[in-house]
Amino acid sequence: MSLRAEKIHADVAELLGCDPAELKPDTDLTDLGLDSMRIMGLVEQWRTEGADTLEFADLAEQPTLGHWTRVLSKPVSGAEDASGKRPNT
């Protein structure tokens, strides 16, 4: 699960109808109008874009841009490299 921070920020800003620069890492996104249905929409979108193990609870438990960026920017553990081999095997 690895999405770029700029992509995450842009997607959230678009959904909220604001500029990505207006969003601070510690702002509670639910205070800005993000509800559970919109979070689920982001989960589905980001799953199709490579975050296939993302779950609703991963985002809903702490609805801040900083937390989401940390969750979504993590490289997948045990992922194959470009040659198709797993690291350290």
C-alpha positions in Angstrom: 0.0 0.0 0.0 1.9 3.0 -1.2 0.4 6.2 -2.5 2.2 9.5 -2.9 1.4 12.2 -0.3 0.6 14.7 -3.0 -2.0 12.3 -4.4 -3.7 11.7 -1.0 -3.8 15.5 -0.3 -5.2 16.3 -3.7 -7.9 13.6 -3.5 -9.0 14.7 -0.1 -9.0 18.4 -1.1 -11.0 17.7 -4.2 -13.6 15.8 -2.1 -13.8 18.7 0.4 -13.8 21.4 -2.3 -10.7 23.2 -1.0 -7.1 23.8 -1.9 -4.7 21.0 -0.7 -2.5 23.8 0.9 -5.4 24.6 3.2 -5.3 21.1 4.7 -3.0 20.7 7.8 -1.8 17.2 8.9 -3.5 17.4 12.3 -6.9 18.8 11.1 -9.8 16.4 11.9 -11.3 15.9 8.4 -14.7 15.1 9.8 -14.8 18.7 11.2 -14.4 19.8 7.5 -17.4 17.8 6.4 -15.9 14.4 5.6 -18.4 11.8 6.5 -18.3 8.0 6.6 -19.7 7.6 3.1 -17.0 9.9 1.6 -14.3 8.0 3.5 -15.6 4.8 2.1 -15.5 6.3 -1.4 -11.9 7.2 -0.9 -11.1 3.7 0.4 -12.6 2.2 -2.8 -10.8 4.7 -5.0 -7.4 4.2 -3.3 -7.9 0.4 -3.4 -8.2 0.6 -7.2 -5.0 2.8 -7.3 -2.9 0.3 -5.4 -3.8 0.4 -1.7 -5.6 -3.0 -2.1 -5.2 -3.9 1.6 -6.7 -0.6 2.9 -9.7 -0.9 5.2 -12.3 1.7 6.2 -11.1 1.4 9.9 -7.6 2.4 8.8 -8.9 5.8 8.0 -11.9 6.2 10.2 -10.0 5.5 13.5 -8.0 8.7 13.0 -9.4 11.0 10.4 -6.5 13.4 9.9 -4.5 13.9 6.8 -1.2 13.2 8.6 -2.4 9.8 9.8 -3.8 8.9 6.4 -0.6 9.9 4.7 1.4 7.7 7.1 -1.0 4.7 6.5 -1.1 5.1 2.8 2.6 5.9 2.2 3.9 2.7 3.9 5.5 0.3 1.5 3.8 -3.1 1.4 5.7 -5.6 3.6 7.1 -8.5 1.7 6.3 -6.9 -1.7 8.1 -8.1 -4.7 10.6 -5.9 -6.3 10.8 -5.0 -10.0 12.4 -8.4 -10.8 9.5 -10.2 -9.3 11.5 -11.4 -6.3 10.7 -10.7 -2.7 13.4 -8.9 -0.8 15.8 -11.0 1.4 14.9 -14.3 -0.3 
